[in-house]
Amino acid sequence: MTEKRITAFKNGQSSDGEEFILPTTFETLSNEIYMRLNVLPKRIYLKDGTEVTDISYIRHNDELYISAGEDFIKPKSMKLSEWITLNVGGKYFTTSRSTLTSKEPTSMLARMFANNEDDYLFIPSNMDSKGAYLIDRSPTYFEPILNYLRSGHLIYDSNVNPEGILQEAKFFGIDSIIPQLENLRVQKKTDVPLTRRDVIDALIKTSYTAELRFQGVNLAGADLSKLDLRNINFKYANMQGCKLTGTNLSWCCFERADLSYTNIDGAQLLGST
């Protein structure tokens, strides 16, 4: 018969346990427990609170909780490691438990790795062969989220799309960063240069006697060749690489406009400043 090894703890405790081979009778087990824990066992429980009434129900590597007569007391969890390694889409990130739980205490990550297991609303994911928690998400967009939890600042490489970071923030419930990411999305849309069609639409809708203002507007790379753009205010406008060949630019204001690499061959510039 294969020997069964068990570990006995005082009721309500998860440390200072005694490991030994399970005897064949309850009487011998009680004596062994008394000698090792100095507790006269009246009741014996398994880890889930089930009371043991038959020694044959005890399995190899079971943990037993010894009572002097009182009801089962859930053992206090042993202190969890402060450092956690995450495997996010194949890339490893090591961070502290407090980083994942303190800034956004209601987020998915915080609820996965709370210090008190009673606080878990999500069970931590499976672990890989290296002991890292597996998270099936994009590491590219997860890294800025983790850096935000560490520092409180949104930091990401210029080649990373903020839209992807926004989706990760929503997935993990990092609510405090969402408004900032949504503002970036709006800014990105408004930074798109105006096209020839946009300029023509503005000309059609504006009376020829009214002053048309393109002050500070992004027109980079626009093809505005052969248009009648007289009297338009282009102050501070970005007109890098604009095609203005044959364009009527008389009486226009170009104060501090960026005209680098602009093609003005054949353009009319009478009275322009």
PyRosetta script that sets phi, psi and omega in degrees:
from pyrosetta import init, pose_from_sequence

init()
pose = pose_from_sequence("MTEKRITAFKNGQSSDGEEFILPTTFETLSNEIYMRLNVLPKRIYLKDGTEVTDISYIRHNDELYISAGEDFIKPKSMKLSEWITLNVGGKYFTTSRSTLTSKEPTSMLARMFANNEDDYLFIPSNMDSKGAYLIDRSPTYFEPILNYLRSGHLIYDSNVNPEGILQEAKFFGIDSIIPQLENLRVQKKTDVPLTRRDVIDALIKTSYTAELRFQGVNLAGADLSKLDLRNINFKYANMQGCKLTGTNLSWCCFERADLSYTNIDGAQLLGST")
pose.set_psi(1, 131.9)
pose.set_omega(1, -178.9)
pose.set_phi(2, -70.6)
pose.set_psi(2, 133.4)
pose.set_omega(2, 178.7)
pose.set_phi(3, -71.7)
pose.set_psi(3, 144.1)
pose.set_omega(3, 177.1)
pose.set_phi(4, -107.7)
pose.set_psi(4, 128.5)
pose.set_omega(4, 175.8)
pose.set_phi(5, -101.5)
pose.set_psi(5, 134.7)
pose.set_omega(5, -179.8)
pose.set_phi(6, -131.8)
pose.set_psi(6, 164.4)
pose.set_omega(6, 176.4)
pose.set_phi(7, -124.7)
pose.set_psi(7, 128.1)
pose.set_omega(7, -178.4)
pose.set_phi(8, -107.0)
pose.set_psi(8, 133.7)
pose.set_omega(8, 177.7)
pose.set_phi(9, -123.8)
pose.set_psi(9, 153.6)
pose.set_omega(9, 169.5)
pose.set_phi(10, -66.3)
pose.set_psi(10, 148.8)
pose.set_omega(10, -177.8)
pose.set_phi(11, -55.7)
pose.set_psi(11, 128.0)
pose.set_omega(11, 178.2)
pose.set_phi(12, 87.4)
pose.set_psi(12, 1.0)
pose.set_omega(12, -178.5)
pose.set_phi(13, -116.0)
pose.set_psi(13, 154.0)
pose.set_omega(13, 177.1)
pose.set_phi(14, -126.6)
pose.set_psi(14, 13.5)
pose.set_omega(14, 177.3)
pose.set_phi(15, -131.1)
pose.set_psi(15, 168.9)
pose.set_omega(15, 179.7)
pose.set_phi(16, 58.4)
pose.set_psi(16, 37.1)
pose.set_omega(16, 176.1)
pose.set_phi(17, -79.2)
pose.set_psi(17, 163.3)
pose.set_omega(17, 179.1)
pose.set_phi(18, -119.6)
pose.set_psi(18, 123.8)
pose.set_omega(18, 179.5)
pose.set_phi(19, -99.3)
pose.set_psi(19, 134.4)
pose.set_omega(19, 178.7)
pose.set_phi(20, -160.3)
pose.set_psi(20, 172.8)
pose.set_omega(20, 179.4)
pose.set_phi(21, -80.3)
pose.set_psi(21, 134.2)
pose.set_omega(21, -178.4)
pose.set_phi(22, -67.3)
pose.set_psi(22, 121.9)
pose.set_omega(22, 176.2)
pose.set_phi(23, -66.4)
pose.set_psi(23, 175.9)
pose.set_omega(23, -175.8)
pose.set_phi(24, -91.7)
pose.set_psi(24, -15.5)
pose.set_omega(24, -179.4)
pose.set_phi(25, -129.4)
pose.set_psi(25, 158.4)
pose.set_omega(25, 178.6)
pose.set_phi(26, -64.5)
pose.set_psi(26, -38.6)
pose.set_omega(26, -177.9)
pose.set_phi(27, -62.3)
pose.set_psi(27, -44.5)
pose.set_omega(27, 179.5)
pose.set_phi(28, -66.0)
pose.set_psi(28, -38.7)
pose.set_omega(28, 178.1)
pose.set_phi(29, -62.1)
pose.set_psi(29, -43.5)
pose.set_omega(29, -179.8)
pose.set_phi(30, -62.1)
pose.set_psi(30, -42.5)
pose.set_omega(30, 178.5)
pose.set_phi(31, -63.3)
pose.set_psi(31, -41.4)
pose.set_omega(31, -179.5)
pose.set_phi(32, -63.9)
pose.set_psi(32, -43.1)
pose.set_omega(32, -179.8)
pose.set_phi(33, -64.4)
pose.set_psi(33, -41.9)
pose.set_omega(33, -178.2)
pose.set_phi(34, -62.2)
pose.set_psi(34, -42.8)
pose.set_omega(34, -179.5)
pose.set_phi(35, -67.0)
pose.set_psi(35, -34.7)
pose.set_omega(35, -174.0)
pose.set_phi(36, -87.3)
pose.set_psi(36, -39.0)
pose.set_omega(36, -174.5)
pose.set_phi(37, -109.6)
pose.set_psi(37, -7.4)
pose.set_omega(37, -177.7)
pose.set_phi(38, 58.0)
pose.set_psi(38, 37.3)
pose.set_omega(38, 175.7)
pose.set_phi(39, -127.7)
pose.set_psi(39, 127.5)
pose.set_omega(39, 176.3)
pose.set_phi(40, -81.3)
pose.set_psi(40, 107.7)
pose.set_omega(40, -172.9)
pose.set_phi(41, -71.8)
pose.set_psi(41, 122.1)
pose.set_omega(41, 173.7)
pose.set_phi(42, -103.1)
pose.set_psi(42, -33.3)
pose.set_omega(42, 178.1)
pose.set_phi(43, -140.2)
pose.set_psi(43, 146.0)
pose.set_omega(43, -179.0)
pose.set_phi(44, -127.8)
pose.set_psi(44, 132.6)
pose.set_omega(44, -177.1)
pose.set_phi(45, -122.2)
pose.set_psi(45, 152.7)
pose.set_omega(45, 168.1)
pose.set_phi(46, -85.2)
pose.set_psi(46, 173.8)
pose.set_omega(46, -174.3)
pose.set_phi(47, -61.7)
pose.set_psi(47, -30.2)
pose.set_omega(47, -178.9)
pose.set_phi(48, -86.0)
pose.set_psi(48, 4.0)
pose.set_omega(48, 178.3)
pose.set_phi(49, 95.3)
pose.set_psi(49, -0.9)
pose.set_omega(49, 177.9)
pose.set_phi(50, -70.3)
pose.set_psi(50, 130.5)
pose.set_omega(50, 178.9)
pose.set_phi(51, -82.2)
pose.set_psi(51, 132.9)
pose.set_omega(51, -178.4)
pose.set_phi(52, -86.8)
pose.set_psi(52, 121.0)
pose.set_omega(52, 178.0)
pose.set_phi(53, -116.0)
pose.set_psi(53, -8.8)
pose.set_omega(53, -179.5)
pose.set_phi(54, -139.0)
pose.set_psi(54, 122.5)
pose.set_omega(54, -175.6)
pose.set_phi(55, -62.4)
pose.set_psi(55, -22.8)
pose.set_omega(55, -179.2)
pose.set_phi(56, -69.6)
pose.set_psi(56, -16.2)
pose.set_omega(56, 179.4)
pose.set_phi(57, -80.4)
pose.set_psi(57, -12.0)
pose.set_omega(57, -179.4)
pose.set_phi(58, -79.6)
pose.set_psi(58, 128.5)
pose.set_omega(58, -176.4)
pose.set_phi(59, -105.9)
pose.set_psi(59, 167.1)
pose.set_omega(59, 177.7)
pose.set_phi(60, -60.1)
pose.set_psi(60, 134.6)
pose.set_omega(60, 179.3)
pose.set_phi(61, 71.9)
pose.set_psi(61, 12.9)
pose.set_omega(61, 174.7)
pose.set_phi(62, -67.0)
pose.set_psi(62, 150.3)
pose.set_omega(62, 171.8)
pose.set_phi(63, -104.1)
pose.set_psi(63, 128.8)
pose.set_omega(63, -179.2)
pose.set_phi(64, -110.5)
pose.set_psi(64, 140.3)
pose.set_omega(64, -179.7)
pose.set_phi(65, -117.2)
pose.set_psi(65, 121.1)
pose.set_omega(65, -166.7)
pose.set_phi(66, -99.2)
pose.set_psi(66, 124.6)
pose.set_omega(66, -178.1)
pose.set_phi(67, -112.6)
pose.set_psi(67, 142.5)
pose.set_omega(67, 174.4)
pose.set_phi(68, -87.6)
pose.set_psi(68, 12.6)
pose.set_omega(68, 179.0)
pose.set_phi(69, 134.4)
pose.set_psi(69, -19.3)
pose.set_omega(69, -177.9)
pose.set_phi(70, -77.2)
pose.set_psi(70, 163.5)
pose.set_omega(70, 177.5)
pose.set_phi(71, -67.5)
pose.set_psi(71, 166.4)
pose.set_omega(71, -179.8)
pose.set_phi(72, -61.4)
pose.set_psi(72, 134.3)
pose.set_omega(72, 176.1)
pose.set_phi(73, -115.4)
pose.set_psi(73, 121.9)
pose.set_omega(73, -178.9)
pose.set_phi(74, -60.7)
pose.set_psi(74, 126.6)
pose.set_omega(74, -177.9)
pose.set_phi(75, -66.2)
pose.set_psi(75, 142.0)
pose.set_omega(75, 175.2)
pose.set_phi(76, -70.1)
pose.set_psi(76, 137.1)
pose.set_omega(76, -178.2)
pose.set_phi(77, -65.2)
pose.set_psi(77, 143.2)
pose.set_omega(77, 172.7)
pose.set_phi(78, -69.6)
pose.set_psi(78, 152.5)
pose.set_omega(78, -177.2)
pose.set_phi(79, -58.7)
pose.set_psi(79, 127.0)
pose.set_omega(79, -179.8)
pose.set_phi(80, -78.8)
pose.set_psi(80, 153.2)
pose.set_omega(80, 178.2)
pose.set_phi(81, -61.5)
pose.set_psi(81, 138.8)
pose.set_omega(81, -179.8)
pose.set_phi(82, -75.8)
pose.set_psi(82, -24.2)
pose.set_omega(82, -176.3)
pose.set_phi(83, -101.2)
pose.set_psi(83, 135.8)
pose.set_omega(83, -175.5)
pose.set_phi(84, -129.4)
pose.set_psi(84, 137.1)
pose.set_omega(84, 174.0)
pose.set_phi(85, -111.2)
pose.set_psi(85, 129.2)
pose.set_omega(85, 179.9)
pose.set_phi(86, -112.0)
pose.set_psi(86, 136.9)
pose.set_omega(86, 173.3)
pose.set_phi(87, -106.0)
pose.set_psi(87, 98.5)
pose.set_omega(87, -176.3)
pose.set_phi(88, -103.8)
pose.set_psi(88, 106.6)
pose.set_omega(88, 179.0)
pose.set_phi(89, 57.3)
pose.set_psi(89, 29.6)
pose.set_omega(89, 178.9)
pose.set_phi(90, 95.8)
pose.set_psi(90, -6.7)
pose.set_omega(90, 178.0)
pose.set_phi(91, -108.4)
pose.set_psi(91, 136.3)
pose.set_omega(91, -174.8)
pose.set_phi(92, -93.4)
pose.set_psi(92, 135.9)
pose.set_omega(92, 174.5)
pose.set_phi(93, -128.4)
pose.set_psi(93, 128.3)
pose.set_omega(93, 175.6)
pose.set_phi(94, -111.3)
pose.set_psi(94, 129.1)
pose.set_omega(94, -176.9)
pose.set_phi(95, -149.4)
pose.set_psi(95, 172.3)
pose.set_omega(95, -179.6)
pose.set_phi(96, -89.2)
pose.set_psi(96, 153.1)
pose.set_omega(96, 177.4)
pose.set_phi(97, -60.3)
pose.set_psi(97, -38.6)
pose.set_omega(97, -178.4)
pose.set_phi(98, -65.9)
pose.set_psi(98, -32.6)
pose.set_omega(98, 176.2)
pose.set_phi(99, -60.7)
pose.set_psi(99, -40.7)
pose.set_omega(99, -176.8)
pose.set_phi(100, -78.6)
pose.set_psi(100, -18.7)
pose.set_omega(100, -171.3)
pose.set_phi(101, -114.3)
pose.set_psi(101, -25.5)
pose.set_omega(101, -169.7)
pose.set_phi(102, -83.3)
pose.set_psi(102, -42.8)
pose.set_omega(102, -173.6)
pose.set_phi(103, -71.9)
pose.set_psi(103, -39.2)
pose.set_omega(103, -178.8)
pose.set_phi(104, -127.0)
pose.set_psi(104, 76.4)
pose.set_omega(104, -171.8)
pose.set_phi(105, -65.3)
pose.set_psi(105, -15.5)
pose.set_omega(105, 179.1)
pose.set_phi(106, -101.8)
pose.set_psi(106, 3.4)
pose.set_omega(106, -178.5)
pose.set_phi(107, -73.3)
pose.set_psi(107, 166.4)
pose.set_omega(107, 178.8)
pose.set_phi(108, -60.8)
pose.set_psi(108, -42.9)
pose.set_omega(108, -179.2)
pose.set_phi(109, -63.7)
pose.set_psi(109, -41.7)
pose.set_omega(109, 179.8)
pose.set_phi(110, -63.1)
pose.set_psi(110, -41.1)
pose.set_omega(110, -177.6)
pose.set_phi(111, -75.8)
pose.set_psi(111, -20.1)
pose.set_omega(111, 175.1)
pose.set_phi(112, -76.3)
pose.set_psi(112, -31.8)
pose.set_omega(112, -170.3)
pose.set_phi(113, -125.1)
pose.set_psi(113, 30.2)
pose.set_omega(113, 176.2)
pose.set_phi(114, -61.8)
pose.set_psi(114, 149.0)
pose.set_omega(114, -178.9)
pose.set_phi(115, -64.5)
pose.set_psi(115, -37.7)
pose.set_omega(115, -177.9)
pose.set_phi(116, -97.1)
pose.set_psi(116, 120.6)
pose.set_omega(116, -176.6)
pose.set_phi(117, -61.2)
pose.set_psi(117, -21.0)
pose.set_omega(117, 176.7)
pose.set_phi(118, -67.9)
pose.set_psi(118, -18.5)
pose.set_omega(118, -179.1)
pose.set_phi(119, -85.3)
pose.set_psi(119, -9.3)
pose.set_omega(119, -177.9)
pose.set_phi(120, -63.2)
pose.set_psi(120, 124.7)
pose.set_omega(120, 168.6)
pose.set_phi(121, -107.4)
pose.set_psi(121, -19.5)
pose.set_omega(121, 173.0)
pose.set_phi(122, -124.1)
pose.set_psi(122, 134.8)
pose.set_omega(122, 176.4)
pose.set_phi(123, -77.3)
pose.set_psi(123, 132.3)
pose.set_omega(123, 177.0)
pose.set_phi(124, -53.6)
pose.set_psi(124, 146.8)
pose.set_omega(124, -174.9)
pose.set_phi(125, -69.0)
pose.set_psi(125, 173.7)
pose.set_omega(125, 176.9)
pose.set_phi(126, -61.3)
pose.set_psi(126, 159.3)
pose.set_omega(126, -179.8)
pose.set_phi(127, -111.2)
pose.set_psi(127, 148.1)
pose.set_omega(127, 177.9)
pose.set_phi(128, -85.5)
pose.set_psi(128, -174.5)
pose.set_omega(128, -175.9)
pose.set_phi(129, -65.0)
pose.set_psi(129, -17.3)
pose.set_omega(129, 179.6)
pose.set_phi(130, -96.4)
pose.set_psi(130, 1.6)
pose.set_omega(130, 179.1)
pose.set_phi(131, 85.8)
pose.set_psi(131, 11.9)
pose.set_omega(131, 178.3)
pose.set_phi(132, -90.0)
pose.set_psi(132, 144.7)
pose.set_omega(132, 178.5)
pose.set_phi(133, -75.9)
pose.set_psi(133, 129.3)
pose.set_omega(133, -177.0)
pose.set_phi(134, -85.2)
pose.set_psi(134, 126.8)
pose.set_omega(134, 175.5)
pose.set_phi(135, -130.4)
pose.set_psi(135, 118.1)
pose.set_omega(135, -174.0)
pose.set_phi(136, -87.8)
pose.set_psi(136, 71.6)
pose.set_omega(136, 177.7)
pose.set_phi(137, -137.6)
pose.set_psi(137, 173.1)
pose.set_omega(137, -178.7)
pose.set_phi(138, -76.9)
pose.set_psi(138, 123.2)
pose.set_omega(138, 178.1)
pose.set_phi(139, -66.9)
pose.set_psi(139, -27.6)
pose.set_omega(139, -179.8)
pose.set_phi(140, -60.4)
pose.set_psi(140, -42.7)
pose.set_omega(140, -177.2)
pose.set_phi(141, -91.1)
pose.set_psi(141, -19.3)
pose.set_omega(141, 178.2)
pose.set_phi(142, -74.4)
pose.set_psi(142, -35.7)
pose.set_omega(142, -175.4)
pose.set_phi(143, -58.1)
pose.set_psi(143, -45.6)
pose.set_omega(143, 176.7)
pose.set_phi(144, -62.7)
pose.set_psi(144, -32.5)
pose.set_omega(144, 177.3)
pose.set_phi(145, -64.4)
pose.set_psi(145, -45.2)
pose.set_omega(145, 179.4)
pose.set_phi(146, -64.5)
pose.set_psi(146, -41.3)
pose.set_omega(146, 178.5)
pose.set_phi(147, -63.6)
pose.set_psi(147, -35.8)
pose.set_omega(147, 176.9)
pose.set_phi(148, -64.7)
pose.set_psi(148, -42.3)
pose.set_omega(148, 178.1)
pose.set_phi(149, -64.8)
pose.set_psi(149, -30.7)
pose.set_omega(149, 179.3)
pose.set_phi(150, -74.8)
pose.set_psi(150, -44.9)
pose.set_omega(150, -168.9)
pose.set_phi(151, -113.3)
pose.set_psi(151, -18.2)
pose.set_omega(151, -175.2)
pose.set_phi(152, 81.9)
pose.set_psi(152, 6.9)
pose.set_omega(152, -179.8)
pose.set_phi(153, -122.8)
pose.set_psi(153, 143.5)
pose.set_omega(153, 177.0)
pose.set_phi(154, -83.3)
pose.set_psi(154, 112.3)
pose.set_omega(154, -178.6)
pose.set_phi(155, -129.2)
pose.set_psi(155, 125.8)
pose.set_omega(155, 178.6)
pose.set_phi(156, -155.6)
pose.set_psi(156, 156.6)
pose.set_omega(156, 179.2)
pose.set_phi(157, -69.2)
pose.set_psi(157, 152.9)
pose.set_omega(157, -176.8)
pose.set_phi(158, -65.4)
pose.set_psi(158, -21.5)
pose.set_omega(158, -179.9)
pose.set_phi(159, -88.6)
pose.set_psi(159, 4.9)
pose.set_omega(159, 178.6)
pose.set_phi(160, -97.7)
pose.set_psi(160, 129.1)
pose.set_omega(160, -178.0)
pose.set_phi(161, -76.3)
pose.set_psi(161, 120.2)
pose.set_omega(161, 179.2)
pose.set_phi(162, -58.6)
pose.set_psi(162, -25.5)
pose.set_omega(162, 178.8)
pose.set_phi(163, -61.6)
pose.set_psi(163, -39.2)
pose.set_omega(163, 178.0)
pose.set_phi(164, -67.1)
pose.set_psi(164, -38.7)
pose.set_omega(164, 177.5)
pose.set_phi(165, -64.7)
pose.set_psi(165, -39.1)
pose.set_omega(165, 178.6)
pose.set_phi(166, -60.1)
pose.set_psi(166, -43.5)
pose.set_omega(166, 180.0)
pose.set_phi(167, -65.0)
pose.set_psi(167, -37.5)
pose.set_omega(167, 177.1)
pose.set_phi(168, -67.1)
pose.set_psi(168, -40.6)
pose.set_omega(168, 179.0)
pose.set_phi(169, -60.7)
pose.set_psi(169, -41.6)
pose.set_omega(169, 178.1)
pose.set_phi(170, -67.0)
pose.set_psi(170, -40.3)
pose.set_omega(170, -179.2)
pose.set_phi(171, -62.6)
pose.set_psi(171, -45.9)
pose.set_omega(171, -177.4)
pose.set_phi(172, -85.5)
pose.set_psi(172, -7.7)
pose.set_omega(172, 179.0)
pose.set_phi(173, 76.1)
pose.set_psi(173, 33.6)
pose.set_omega(173, 177.3)
pose.set_phi(174, -87.8)
pose.set_psi(174, 77.2)
pose.set_omega(174, -167.8)
pose.set_phi(175, -66.3)
pose.set_psi(175, -33.5)
pose.set_omega(175, -172.8)
pose.set_phi(176, -68.6)
pose.set_psi(176, -19.5)
pose.set_omega(176, -179.0)
pose.set_phi(177, -94.5)
pose.set_psi(177, -12.6)
pose.set_omega(177, -173.8)
pose.set_phi(178, -62.4)
pose.set_psi(178, -46.1)
pose.set_omega(178, 179.1)
pose.set_phi(179, -58.4)
pose.set_psi(179, -39.4)
pose.set_omega(179, 179.7)
pose.set_phi(180, -63.8)
pose.set_psi(180, -42.1)
pose.set_omega(180, 179.7)
pose.set_phi(181, -69.3)
pose.set_psi(181, -36.2)
pose.set_omega(181, 177.9)
pose.set_phi(182, -67.3)
pose.set_psi(182, -35.8)
pose.set_omega(182, 175.6)
pose.set_phi(183, -64.3)
pose.set_psi(183, -38.5)
pose.set_omega(183, 177.3)
pose.set_phi(184, -63.1)
pose.set_psi(184, -37.6)
pose.set_omega(184, 179.3)
pose.set_phi(185, -65.0)
pose.set_psi(185, -41.0)
pose.set_omega(185, 178.3)
pose.set_phi(186, -64.9)
pose.set_psi(186, -44.4)
pose.set_omega(186, -179.9)
pose.set_phi(187, -61.7)
pose.set_psi(187, -38.8)
pose.set_omega(187, -179.3)
pose.set_phi(188, -62.5)
pose.set_psi(188, -39.6)
pose.set_omega(188, 179.8)
pose.set_phi(189, -68.0)
pose.set_psi(189, -40.0)
pose.set_omega(189, -178.2)
pose.set_phi(190, -74.7)
pose.set_psi(190, -17.3)
pose.set_omega(190, 179.3)
pose.set_phi(191, -82.3)
pose.set_psi(191, -6.0)
pose.set_omega(191, -179.4)
pose.set_phi(192, -66.2)
pose.set_psi(192, 128.2)
pose.set_omega(192, -177.8)
pose.set_phi(193, -60.7)
pose.set_psi(193, 147.9)
pose.set_omega(193, 174.2)
pose.set_phi(194, -70.7)
pose.set_psi(194, 151.7)
pose.set_omega(194, -179.9)
pose.set_phi(195, -103.5)
pose.set_psi(195, 173.8)
pose.set_omega(195, 175.4)
pose.set_phi(196, -57.1)
pose.set_psi(196, -40.2)
pose.set_omega(196, -179.2)
pose.set_phi(197, -63.1)
pose.set_psi(197, -40.3)
pose.set_omega(197, 178.5)
pose.set_phi(198, -61.6)
pose.set_psi(198, -42.0)
pose.set_omega(198, -178.8)
pose.set_phi(199, -67.5)
pose.set_psi(199, -43.1)
pose.set_omega(199, 179.3)
pose.set_phi(200, -62.4)
pose.set_psi(200, -41.7)
pose.set_omega(200, 178.3)
pose.set_phi(201, -59.6)
pose.set_psi(201, -41.3)
pose.set_omega(201, 179.3)
pose.set_phi(202, -65.4)
pose.set_psi(202, -38.5)
pose.set_omega(202, 179.3)
pose.set_phi(203, -65.6)
pose.set_psi(203, -41.1)
pose.set_omega(203, -178.4)
pose.set_phi(204, -64.9)
pose.set_psi(204, -37.1)
pose.set_omega(204, -175.2)
pose.set_phi(205, -83.5)
pose.set_psi(205, -7.3)
pose.set_omega(205, -175.7)
pose.set_phi(206, -110.8)
pose.set_psi(206, 133.2)
pose.set_omega(206, 177.5)
pose.set_phi(207, -63.3)
pose.set_psi(207, 144.5)
pose.set_omega(207, -178.0)
pose.set_phi(208, -65.9)
pose.set_psi(208, -16.6)
pose.set_omega(208, 179.0)
pose.set_phi(209, -88.9)
pose.set_psi(209, -11.9)
pose.set_omega(209, -177.8)
pose.set_phi(210, -90.2)
pose.set_psi(210, 150.5)
pose.set_omega(210, 177.1)
pose.set_phi(211, -80.7)
pose.set_psi(211, 126.1)
pose.set_omega(211, 179.5)
pose.set_phi(212, -99.8)
pose.set_psi(212, 124.7)
pose.set_omega(212, -174.8)
pose.set_phi(213, -108.0)
pose.set_psi(213, 122.5)
pose.set_omega(213, 171.3)
pose.set_phi(214, -116.8)
pose.set_psi(214, 34.0)
pose.set_omega(214, -175.3)
pose.set_phi(215, -65.8)
pose.set_psi(215, 124.6)
pose.set_omega(215, 177.3)
pose.set_phi(216, 72.7)
pose.set_psi(216, 9.2)
pose.set_omega(216, -176.1)
pose.set_phi(217, -80.4)
pose.set_psi(217, 149.0)
pose.set_omega(217, 177.8)
pose.set_phi(218, -90.7)
pose.set_psi(218, 109.4)
pose.set_omega(218, 178.7)
pose.set_phi(219, -118.4)
pose.set_psi(219, 18.3)
pose.set_omega(219, -173.8)
pose.set_phi(220, -54.6)
pose.set_psi(220, 127.9)
pose.set_omega(220, 175.8)
pose.set_phi(221, 76.8)
pose.set_psi(221, 2.1)
pose.set_omega(221, -176.7)
pose.set_phi(222, -71.7)
pose.set_psi(222, 142.9)
pose.set_omega(222, 175.5)
pose.set_phi(223, -92.4)
pose.set_psi(223, 101.8)
pose.set_omega(223, -178.4)
pose.set_phi(224, -114.0)
pose.set_psi(224, 24.2)
pose.set_omega(224, -176.5)
pose.set_phi(225, -64.1)
pose.set_psi(225, 141.3)
pose.set_omega(225, 173.7)
pose.set_phi(226, 62.7)
pose.set_psi(226, 19.1)
pose.set_omega(226, 174.5)
pose.set_phi(227, -91.4)
pose.set_psi(227, 157.3)
pose.set_omega(227, 176.0)
pose.set_phi(228, -96.0)
pose.set_psi(228, 99.3)
pose.set_omega(228, -176.3)
pose.set_phi(229, -112.4)
pose.set_psi(229, 30.3)
pose.set_omega(229, -179.2)
pose.set_phi(230, -57.9)
pose.set_psi(230, 143.5)
pose.set_omega(230, 170.8)
pose.set_phi(231, 66.9)
pose.set_psi(231, 18.8)
pose.set_omega(231, 179.9)
pose.set_phi(232, -89.6)
pose.set_psi(232, 140.1)
pose.set_omega(232, 178.4)
pose.set_phi(233, -90.1)
pose.set_psi(233, 108.0)
pose.set_omega(233, 179.4)
pose.set_phi(234, -105.5)
pose.set_psi(234, 21.9)
pose.set_omega(234, -176.5)
pose.set_phi(235, -55.8)
pose.set_psi(235, 132.0)
pose.set_omega(235, 178.6)
pose.set_phi(236, 64.3)
pose.set_psi(236, 7.1)
pose.set_omega(236, -178.1)
pose.set_phi(237, -70.9)
pose.set_psi(237, 150.6)
pose.set_omega(237, 174.9)
pose.set_phi(238, -94.3)
pose.set_psi(238, 106.1)
pose.set_omega(238, -177.2)
pose.set_phi(239, -120.0)
pose.set_psi(239, 29.1)
pose.set_omega(239, 179.9)
pose.set_phi(240, -59.0)
pose.set_psi(240, 130.9)
pose.set_omega(240, 174.1)
pose.set_phi(241, 69.2)
pose.set_psi(241, 13.8)
pose.set_omega(241, 178.5)
pose.set_phi(242, -66.7)
pose.set_psi(242, 146.0)
pose.set_omega(242, 174.3)
pose.set_phi(243, -99.2)
pose.set_psi(243, 108.6)
pose.set_omega(243, -175.7)
pose.set_phi(244, -119.9)
pose.set_psi(244, 28.8)
pose.set_omega(244, -178.2)
pose.set_phi(245, -67.7)
pose.set_psi(245, 126.5)
pose.set_omega(245, 178.8)
pose.set_phi(246, 71.3)
pose.set_psi(246, 12.3)
pose.set_omega(246, -177.8)
pose.set_phi(247, -84.2)
pose.set_psi(247, 141.8)
pose.set_omega(247, 176.6)
pose.set_phi(248, -87.4)
pose.set_psi(248, 106.7)
pose.set_omega(248, -177.8)
pose.set_phi(249, -113.8)
pose.set_psi(249, 23.9)
pose.set_omega(249, -178.0)
pose.set_phi(250, -63.1)
pose.set_psi(250, 138.7)
pose.set_omega(250, 176.8)
pose.set_phi(251, 60.9)
pose.set_psi(251, 24.9)
pose.set_omega(251, 175.3)
pose.set_phi(252, -86.6)
pose.set_psi(252, 153.8)
pose.set_omega(252, 176.2)
pose.set_phi(253, -104.2)
pose.set_psi(253, 120.0)
pose.set_omega(253, 179.7)
pose.set_phi(254, -115.6)
pose.set_psi(254, 23.4)
pose.set_omega(254, -176.7)
pose.set_phi(255, -56.3)
pose.set_psi(255, 121.1)
pose.set_omega(255, 178.0)
pose.set_phi(256, 57.0)
pose.set_psi(256, 20.0)
pose.set_omega(256, 173.0)
pose.set_phi(257, -76.0)
pose.set_psi(257, 149.8)
pose.set_omega(257, 178.8)
pose.set_phi(258, -92.5)
pose.set_psi(258, 104.8)
pose.set_omega(258, -177.1)
pose.set_phi(259, -108.3)
pose.set_psi(259, 19.3)
pose.set_omega(259, -178.1)
pose.set_phi(260, -62.8)
pose.set_psi(260, 138.2)
pose.set_omega(260, 178.7)
pose.set_phi(261, 61.9)
pose.set_psi(261, 19.8)
pose.set_omega(261, 178.4)
pose.set_phi(262, -84.1)
pose.set_psi(262, 138.4)
pose.set_omega(262, 179.6)
pose.set_phi(263, -97.8)
pose.set_psi(263, 110.8)
pose.set_omega(263, -177.4)
pose.set_phi(264, -115.2)
pose.set_psi(264, 23.1)
pose.set_omega(264, 179.1)
pose.set_phi(265, -56.9)
pose.set_psi(265, 124.2)
pose.set_omega(265, 176.5)
pose.set_phi(266, 77.8)
pose.set_psi(266, 4.4)
pose.set_omega(266, -179.6)
pose.set_phi(267, -75.7)
pose.set_psi(267, 149.1)
pose.set_omega(267, 176.3)
pose.set_phi(268, -96.0)
pose.set_psi(268, 123.5)
pose.set_omega(268, -174.4)
pose.set_phi(269, -123.9)
pose.set_psi(269, 30.6)
pose.set_omega(269, -178.0)
pose.set_phi(270, -62.9)
pose.set_psi(270, 123.6)
pose.set_omega(270, 175.8)
pose.set_phi(271, 73.7)
pose.set_psi(271, 6.2)
pose.set_omega(271, -179.6)
pose.set_phi(272, -76.2)
pose.set_psi(272, 147.4)
pose.set_omega(272, -179.9)
pose.set_phi(273, -122.9)
pose.dump_pdb("model.pdb")
